[in-house]
Amino acid sequence: MKILITGGAGFIGSHVVRLFVTKYPNYTIHNLDKLTYAGNLANLSDVENLPNYKFIKGDIVDAEFISDLFKNENYDAVIHLAAESHVDRSITNPLEFVMTNVIGTVNLLNAAKELFKKESSKFQKFYHVSTDEVYGALGETGMFTEDTSYDPHSPYSASKASSDHFVRAYHDTYSLPVVISNCSNNYGPNHFPEKLIPLCINNIKNNKPLPIYGKGENVRDWLYVIDHAVAIDAIFHNAKTGSTYNIGGHNEWTNINVIRLLCKIMDEKLNRQMGTSEKLITFVKDRAGHDLRYAIDSSKLQNDLGWVPSVTFEQGLNLTVDWYLNNEEWLNNVTSGNYANYYEAQYNKR
């Protein structure tokens, strides 16, 4: 198979690319990424020279580029992860999220549709990776299922909800073979350090304040990114066309308790007096439209495909902290902005 993975230089995408490139050496994996602030080819330095991997720099908003790419490469499948994903950035610049998450997705769907309707085509799947934020917010009880009505509250979640609707519409209208998954909050290695957990790891390391929105009472279901990649693998290969699966880590935590646990782990690993890092916690004005609670019911995925998370949140957070402490060069390059030169150094010379 020749598979296009979009957004493969990003946090989740890089783990999916690595899994597919190494697990399926008979597949050809093309990684398409625009290399925005969140795209970092250093995330894939360990696989970049493998014979079944190729990086392509490009923008999914460029319809002509996408159309030509599909015509030239004749892909068998697409795993679409490319997206603007940071809620705070969507509040500041919603149009950017509309362009990438909606227009970009439709460009990919159009190209896949044209390829799929050719008699000679072997195109068999358009897998769209989405988020649990499309469902809105929960109260103190209940969980999101695949049948939960959409109720997005931020420009980010609204743009992802729109892209989900387009994917389903192309399945219903053009019979395009699609699947969708909606995941909970991811964490783990290579996470861009503007997000809560890597931001606080870096700030604790440097004795900087740990900013927590409101009172830290917002609840999220945390999913270890490597477990997410394994779930994507299972869904890609085994899900029925037109199906949707929710992927959750079964780890509901309030933000404040996440950071308290992180402070404890960091104090232990940095040989600091217990309680030192927790003194850095600083409560800041809450984010506009901040959903109170998300929780994923992933029983359909477990029952249909046998996927279950491999780690508890405590185990996954320990693994995550170890990775950041052992990869200071990666973290320093990202926080300084030097990682943006990686593409120039590694690819422009070829």
N, C-alpha and C positions, 0 to 999 in steps of 0.2 A: 504494500500500500504506500501511496504518497500522500502524506497528511500535512495540511497547512495549520499551524498553531499560531494564532494571532496573540500579540501581547506576551510573547514568550520570554522577553527579557525582564518582565516585571516580577513581582513577588510570587504570586501563585503560578503564573505562567512558566517561570523558570523551573519550578519543581515538576510541573507536568512535562515540559520538554525533556528534562533530564531522565525522568522515568521512562518515557516512550523511547528515547534514543538508546538507552542502555538495556531496557527490557526486550525491545523488539529490534534487533540489529537488521532484520530483513525489511523493516519499514524505512522509508525515506522521510525525514522530518524537516520541514521548512519552517523556520521561526521568523514570522513577520512582525516587526516592531518599529514604531516611529522613534523610539529612544527619547521620550519626553523625560522629565525630571525623575520619573519612577522607573524608567527602563535602564537597566544596568547590565551590560554584557559580561561584566566580571562575575555575575551570578552563575554564568555557564562556562567559566574558564576551564573546568574539568572535562567538558564534552565538546568544546568548540572545534577540535581537530578530528573528531570521529568521522568516518567516511559517510555515514548515513545522516549527517546533520549539515544544514545550510542556513545561514542567517541572511535575511533580506530586510534592508532598511526601507520603510515605506509607511505611508499614512492611509488608513482605511477610509478617510474622508475623501480621498482622491479617487473618484469613481472610474476615471479612465485608466489609471494605474492598476486598480483592482481588477477591472475587466480584462486588461491585457495580461495580467499575471495569471489569471485562471485559464485564459485561452492558451497561453504558452506552456503552462505546467500541467494542465489536465489533472487536477487533484482528484483523489478518490474520496477525500473527506476533509472537513474543517472542524477544528476545535477552537471556538471563538472566545478568547479571554480579554482581548484588548478593550480597555475601558478607562475613562476617568472615574476614580473611585473614592476620592476623599471628600466627605460631606462638607467640611468647612470650605474647601475650595469651590464646591458647587454653589454655596450660598454667596460667595464673592463673585463668581463668574459662571452663571448657569448656562449661558449660550455655548460655552466650550463643551459642556457635558452633553448638550443636545447634539452638537455636531459629531462628536466622537461616538457617543453611546447609541444615538438614534440613527443619524445619517450614515455613520460608518457601518453600523450593522445592516442597514438596508442596502448599502453598496455591496457588501459581502453576500447578502441574500440574492440580489439581482445577478451577480456573477455566478453564484452556485446554481441558480435557477436556469440560466442560459446553458451552463455546462450539463446539468442534469437532463435537460430535454433533448440533448444530442443522442442519436441512436448508438453512436460509438462510445458514449461516456460510461465509465464505471463508477460515477459518483454515487456514494451510498449513505452519507450522513453529514448533516450540519448540526454540530453540538454547540449549543449556546450556554455559556456559564454565566449565571446571574446571582442574585443576592436575596437574602430573606427580608431585606429592607423594603421590598416591593409590597409586602403584606401590611405595612404600617406598624402599629404598636399594640402590645398586649397589656392587660391589667395584671394583677398579681397571680392569676391562674390562667391555664390554657396554653396551647402550643400551636404554632403554625403547621398546617398540613398542606398537602398539594392542592387541596380544594378550598383553602382559605381565600376569601375575596381580596383583591388588590386594593390597597389604601395608602399609597406612598405619601410621605410628609415632607420630603426634602427635594430640592432640584435633582440631586443625585439619584434618589430612589425613583423619582418620577421618570427620569430618563431611562433607567433600567427597566421599569415597568413597561414603558413604551416599546423598548426593544424586544421584550418578551412577547408583547402582543403582535409585533410584526413577524417574529419567528413563527408563531402559531398561525398567523394569517397566511403566510407563504406555504405552510403545510396544508391548510384547508383549501386554499385557492389553487395552488399549483402542484399539490401532492409532493412537495419537496420533503425528503425524509429528514426530519428534525428530531432532536431531543433537547430538553432543557433541564438544568439543575439549578437550584437556589440554595446557597450555602450560608451558614452563619459566620460570625467574625473569625477570621483566620489569624493565626499567630505562628511564629517559628523563625527559622533562619532566613536571612536575606530580606527581612521586612524593612521597608523604607522608614527611617527613623523620625518621621513626623507623626506616625501612628502611636497609640497610647503605650503599648508595651516596650517597643524598641526605644521610643523617646525617653521613657522613664529609666530604662537600663542605662542609656548613655548619660542621662542627667545624674543618676545616682553615682555612676563611676566618676563623674566630674564635680560632684557635690553641688549640683544646681537644683533649683526648685522643681517639684513634681506637680505640674498644673492639673487639677482635677475639676471638671465641670460641675457646677452646682454643689451638691452635698455628696456626690459620688454614688448616688442611689440607683443610677441607671443599670439595668441588668442586661447582660449579653451572654449568649451561648458560644463558648470558645472552641474552635476547631483547629487542631494541629495541622499545619499546611501540608505535611507529608501524607497524613491521613486523607486530606482532601484530594491530593493527586491520585492516590490509590482508588478513591471513590470514582473519580473522573474516568480512570482506566476501566473500572468495572462497568460503569454506565455506557461508556463509548462502545465497548465490545458486546454488551449483553442486553441493553435496554431496547424495548420495542419502539419502532418509529412512532412519533407523536406523543411519547410519554414524558412525564415530568417527575423529577425526584428531588426531595429535600435532603440536604446533607448537613448534619449537625454533630457537634462534639459531645453532647450530653453533659455539658459543663456550664451550668448557669452560675454566674458570679456577678455581684455588684462591682462597679468600677473601683470603689474604695477598697473592697476586699481583695480584688486583683492586685492592687498596688501595695497593700499591706503584706500580702504573701510575697510579692516580688521584693519588697524591702527586706523581708526576713531572709530570703534566699541570697540576695546580694550581700547582706551583712555577713552571712556564713561564708560565702565564697571569697569575699574580699578581706576576711579576717577582721571585720570591724565589730565593735561592741554592739550587741543586739539592741535595736531601737534607734541606732544612729541614722539610718536612711529614712526611717518613718518621719523624722523631724523635718524632712525636706518637703513633705506634702503641703501643697498650697491650693486652697479652693478658689476657683475663679468663676466669673459670671457664666451662667449656663448658656449653652449654644441654642440659637433660635431653632424651634421645631424639634427639639431633642426628644426622640422616642424613649419612653420609660423602660420598656422591657421587650426583648426578643427571645423566643424559645422555639426550637425546631423539633418537630416530631419526624424522625427519620426511619420510622418502623417499616415504611414501604420499601425503602432501600435495603434494609436489613433482611426483610422477609423475601423479597424478590431476588436479590443479588448476593446476599450473604455478607454484605459489608458491615463492619463494626469498627469504631475507633480503636486504635492500638494502644493509646496511652490515656491516662487520666490527665486532668489539667495540671495537677501538681508535677507529674512526671514530665509532661510536655514543656512546662515553664522552666523546669530545671535544665532540660536539654537546650532550650532556647537561650537561657542565660549563659550556659557553657559555650554555645556557639559564638555569641557576641564577644565574650571575654577572650575566646581563642582566635577571633578574627578581627582584631583591632585595626589592622590595616584596611580591611574592607570598610569598617565603620568610619574610620577617619577619612577615607577617600570620599565616602558619601556625604558626610557632614561638611566637608570642606568644598565639595563640588568637583574634586579632581577626577571622580569616576566618569565624568562626561567626556574625558579625553581617551577613554579606553577604546571606544570605537575607532577613533582616528588612528590610534597607535596600532591596533590589531588588524584593521580591515582596509583602511585606505592604502596601505602598502602592498596589498595583494593585487 
